[in-house]
Amino acid sequence: MTDQGWYQRAPDAIVPVGVAGHRVMTYSYGTSPHVLLLLNGGPGISCDYLREPMIRMVDAGYRVVTFDQLGTGKSDRPDDTSLWTIERYAEEVEIIRQTLGLGRINLLGNSWGGMLAVEYALGHQDMLNTLILDNSFADTQFQVSESRRLRAALGAETVAMMQSHEAEGTFDHPEYQAALTLLEYRHSCRLQQWPEPLLRSFGDWNRQVKLTLLGPRTFVFDGNLQYWSRLQDLHRLKIPALVNAGFHDEVTPASAMRTARALPNAECHVYRNASHMPYYECPDEYFSVLTNFLDRHRR
């Protein structure tokens, strides 16, 4: 384990899985029958940033399994935008669960991965022991309204500048990038130095996936998920659920609480000293909450 709270450890198994005629790379740590399957955020980035801090859950008695979603990391990267849908990605999760013989799992989704976890859970609740939604939401339009509120805190002049660049498509302009950097350090990860696995994942971003699902603008969703909402369906999920949010999170506590209240068997935890990545920003608190929740609901 490094002094920044993430692990440098080789997987116990790396297994390629066939999905939609392509290859998806999966990673497994530990041999416990209690499986924690991770769905990372992005979309379009590798699982490195989430996988490496979560390896510590092996010491807590769990087998940690994750994968580079199709189009990311060491998985195949087909040039086919028809593959970038939340429904197909949910099918990918089930193919991986079946192929690896994981049985009944604890499913943890972070950010976009939380949206994917909700979509998967609604179709495969009988395959889940628990559901953990980290820094995620179940209603895009409500989250868009919260994101606009966070952007507004930059000031009217800065917001007008960002909107001008967005209208012109000049997303690479230095002043637009500077505003994004400020938003990310306020609401994505508040550490002065970002952990190496996080930089590695962000540095290998497949933009085609992100553009298709969320659109080109950061904190404003206008891809094919812009009207996605499963809030009205969450009452169907009877399994124990944990909803996590950072006090400074880009997915605001209000958005997280909206999700938690719609789930019939959920608890919500807000990390006062974190934004979008509490497993890096306050790891002791985060892993204490996560382990306590999972241990209480072991089968």
N, C-alpha and C positions, 0 to 999 in steps of 0.2 A: 504494500500500500504506500502511496506517495504522501507527502505532507500536505497535499491539496485535497485529499479525501477520495482519490480514485485509485483503482488497482491496476497494476501491471502484472497480468497473469495470463498465460496461454489457455485457450479453451480446452476442456477435456475432450470435446468432439466438435469437428467442423463438418457438416453434412450438407451437400447440395441437394435441393429439392426441386423437382420439376413443377413449374407453375405456368399455365397458359402457353406452353410450348417453349418456355425459357427456364433458366436456372436461377434459383434463389439460394443464397448462402445462409446457413443457420449456424448458430454458435451455442454450445451448451457447457455449463459449469456445474460440477457436483453431480451426485447420484441419488439424492433424496427422492422419495416418491411424491413429495410435496413440491409441485412445479409452479414457478413464477414465470409466466410468459410475458415478455416486454414488447410493447409496440411504441416505437420512438416517434418523435415529432418531425416537423419539417413543413410540409412534405418535400421529399426529394433529397434528404440527407441520410447518411449512413447511421447505423445504430451505435457507433462508437461512444458518443457523448453520454448516452443513457446506460449502455452496457457496462462501462468500466466502473462507475460508482456503485452500480447495483450488484457487482460481483460479491460485495461484502455479505449479501443475503445468503450466500452459501454457508458462511459461518453461523448463521442464525437457523440453519436446518432446512434450507430450500434449494432445490435445483433451479438455477437461473438459465433460461433459454431465451434467445432473441435471434433476430435475423435482419439482414439488409433487405428492406422492401424492394420489390422489383423496380428496377430503374435507378437503384442507389448502391453506393458502396461497392462491394465485390460481387454483387449480383449482376445479372445481365441488364443491359440498358437499351432495350429495343426503341426504335424511333417510331412509336405508334401511340398517338395521343388517345386513341380509343381505350387503351389500357388504364388510363389514369382516372378511374372512378372509384368512389368509396365502396360501391357494391362489389367490384372486382377485387379490391384489396381485402374486403371482408372474406371473400371466398379464398383468398390466398392464406389468410390466418387459419381457416379450417383445414385446408390442404396440408399445411405445415403441422398442425396439431395431430392430424391423422397419420401422416407419413412418419413422424418421429415417435408415434405411439405414446403421446403425452397423457392420455386419459383426461380426467377431470382436472382443470387447471385454475390457478389464480391468475387473473388477467389484469396487467397494469398498462395503461395507456397514458402517454405524456403528450400534451398539446394536441397536434393533429392526431397523434396516436390515441388520444382519449376519445376523439370523435369516432375513430375507427373502432375502438373498443366498444363503444355504445352500439354502433351499427352491427358489429359481430354478436354482441350479447343478445340483442333483440331477436336474432335468428338462431342462436345456439345456447340459450340460457342453461339447458340441461347439461352442457359441457363445462360449466363454470362453478367453482366453489365460492369465489369472491370476485368483485370488480373494484379496481382502484383507478380513479380518474384524477390524474395529476395535471393541474394547471390547464384545464380543458373546459369545454362547454358543449351544450347540446342544442343551442339555438343561435345560428350565425347572425341573424339580424340584430338580436339583442347585443351580442358581442360587438358588432359593428358600431352600435351606438355608444358602447363603453369605450371602444378604441378611439372614436372621434373625441370623446371627452378627454382622454389622455393626451391626444395630439393637441387639443385646444390649450392645454397647459403650457405649451411651448410659446404661446403668444400669437396674436392675430397676424402679425407681419410674417412670422415664420410659417404659419399654416398657409397663408396666401402664397408664399414662395413655393411650398411643397405642392400645392394644388396646381400652380402654374406649370411646374415641371411635369407633374402627372398628366396634365392635359396635352403637353407637347411631347410626352414620351421620353424626356431627357432624365431618366432615372439615375444615370451615371454622373450627373453633374456634381462637382465637389460640394456645393452648398446643400444640395438635396441629400447627399451621402452623409454630410456632417449632421444634419437634422436626424437622420435615421440612427446614426451612431449614438446620439444623445438619448433618443428613445430607447434604444437597446440597452444602454447602460442604466437607464432608469427602471426599465420594466422587463428586461429579458434576463440579465445577469448583472448584479450590482457589485461583483468582485472587481477590484482594481486590475487584477491580472486574470484573464479568462483561462480556465484549465485547458491543458493541451488536447484532451479528447474532444472538447467542445470546438476548439479551433480547427481540429482535423475534420470533424463532421461538416462544419460550415464551409470549410475550404474546398470541399469536394461536392458541392451542391449541384444536383441535376435540375437546372432551372425550368426545363420543360415540364416536369412533374408539378412544381410549385405554380407555374403560370397557368397550367390547365385547371388545377384544383382551386387555387386561391386568387389567381390574378397577379399582376405585376407590382401592386402597391403593398408596402408593408403596413400592417395595422389596419388595412382597409381591404375587405374581401370582395372581389368581384369576379372570381372564377366560377366553375360550375358547382361550387358549394355555397354560393352566396345566399341561396334561399333554403339551405339544408337546415332542418330542424326535426329533432326526434323527441322534443320535450313532452309532447302530448302522448308519447308511447312509453315513457319511462315507468309509468305505473305498472307495466307488465313485468318489470324486473324485480323479482322477490328476493334475490340473493343479497347477502350482505355487501354493502358498497361503502367505500371510503372516497370522499371528494377532498382533494388538497388544493390549496391556493396560497400564493404569497400575498402579503399585505400590499406590496408594490407591483403586483403581477400585471402583465399585459392582459391576461384573462382575469379580470378583477374579482375580488371577493363577492361582489354582487352577482356576477355571472356564475361563479361557482355555487353560491347559495341557491340560486335559481334552479340549478341542476339537482343539488342535494335535496331540496324540498319536493321535487317531482319524483324522487325515488322513494319507494315505501320503506326501505330498510337501510337507510344511509346515515352516515355521520360525516361531518365536515370539519376540517382543521385548517386554520389560517395561520401561516408562519409570519410572525411580526417583522422579522429581519430578513425577509427574502422577497424576491420578485418571481420570475418564471422558473427558477431552477433551485428549489430548496435543498435538493440532495447535494449541491455544491455550496450553496450560500449558508446553510445551517444544517450540516449533515447529521450531527448528533441528535438534534430534535427530530429531523425528518425520519431517520431510521428507527428511532425509538417509537414514533407514532406508527410507522409502517409495520414493524415487527410485532408490536402489541396487537394491532388489528388482525394481522394474519394468524398469529398464535391463538387468538380468541375464537377464530373460526376454522381451525384445522379440522379436517375430516380424515 
